[in-house]
Amino acid sequence: MSIRSVVSGAVLCLAVAAPAAEPPDLATRVGEDWEAFLGPTGNGRSGLERVVAPWPAAGPPVVWHAPLGEGYCAPAVSRGRIVVFDRVSARVRTRCLEAETGRPLWEESYASDYRDTFGYDGGPRAAPVIHGDRVLTFGPEGRLECRSLADGASLWRVETSAEHHVVQNFFGVGAAPLVVESDREPLVVVQVGGSRPGTAPPAPERLDLVRGLDSGLVAFDLATGRERWRASAQLASYAAPVLAQIGGRPRIVAWMRDDLIVVEPASGAVLAEFRWRADELFSAVAASPVVDRDRILLSECYGPGSVLLEWDGRDLREVWRSRRPRPRTALMAHWATPILHGGHVYGASGRHAGDAVVTCVEWGTGEVKWSEAGLGRASMVLADGHLVVLGEFGDLVLARASPDAFQEVSRARLLSDDSTPLLSQPCWAAPIVARGLLYARGSGRLVCVELAPR
């Protein structure tokens, strides 16, 4: 074992021997797992082919539900296990449950003094990631930790905010880690956004005075937690980086605080940059880029709206940008990443719950095909040609993914045995699908429902 301590113990990295083997598969259902943010293909789409439609009048059958603490992030599912990340009192908690029953398997936690600048809850925003026998979490205060999926034992951790002198973003850390295969050990790539020591602004909200240094995006060795490379002087956003084929080669696409960057995975070399963010100080980038071959869609809700970019072999050029950036006239995603399907993009558009709509936009032109109000800043997943939409206020909706109109198939408010709503606002975490089961998170609760038969 090696131990490295920096800044009077503020940074601790443990490197231990890898677990001998992956834990046994507990699943009794067949199908794909959902191990990372945005799913197995990194685009919010499930390979499930047998969604039951329409639903019964009471909604899809509830399999199990469990209480949660603070936080807004989605869970991750692998090998019959589901990992949930939340906060209870002053401790940030990682729990592993049996995915089909909710039976507890293990629980670990650590003390955190994170406080949200704007008074939102103090729980995690970044979804956990499972890779083989390991679980990765990125806490709101910047603690990146790798645990054993089998028993939760800590394998290494890095206090990224202390090590890279991060000035706390508006809502702390919010972008999920990305695991990238490399010529050596896999890499864990995260948005860090560090600055020079001693450069904190006079007030926490004056992030316009903060300047990045060299750790906008940082890659760590999955096996040991040792840093492999750092890239960009950009500060961090809440948009998770994605891995995509661009120009026929794998590239990391990361939308930072101000600019999109395209990065070479092995070295961290920045190949291209494109600025896309509202000029307003109190604005944030939160939806991940949507990539299809050499085209990249960026969408935000504070000003310019959306832009479609194309890689020309050397740089990024605009294909189109929003002409009238309003929720009903353009795609203006807040935090939910839009989903591309059949040449059209489906997502929630709008900064506030009252003006937000679910909308469909043509990929190649940005033309709005339809908009549907009433679901707030919704999140969704695509499965079997259907959009499974989790509305901000707890509505669960099944709709056909069609550019012709919003074609609702079923709608439900899931209730407990005593008629208490199981999904309460704010429902801000993206729903996920694994082996025919849908997992949805609302305020204080995770709910598992039957989406497809065994």
Secondary structure by P-SEA (a helix, b strand, c coil): cbbbbcccccbbbbbccccccccccccccccccccccccccccccccccccccccccccccccbbbbbcccbbbbbbcccbbbbbbccccbbbbbbcccccccccbbbbbbbcccccccccccccbbbbbcccbbbbbcccbbbbbbbccccccccccccccccccccccccccbbbbbbbccccbbbbbbcccccccccccccccccccccccccbbbbccccccccccccccccccbbbbbbbcccbbbbbbbcccbbbbbcccccccccccccccccccccccccccccccbbbbbbcccccbbbbbbcccbbbbcccccccccccccccccbbbbbcccbbbbcccccccccccccccccccccccccccccbbbbbbcccccccccccbbbbbbcccccccccccccccccccccccccccccbbbbbcccbbbbbcccbbbbbbcccc
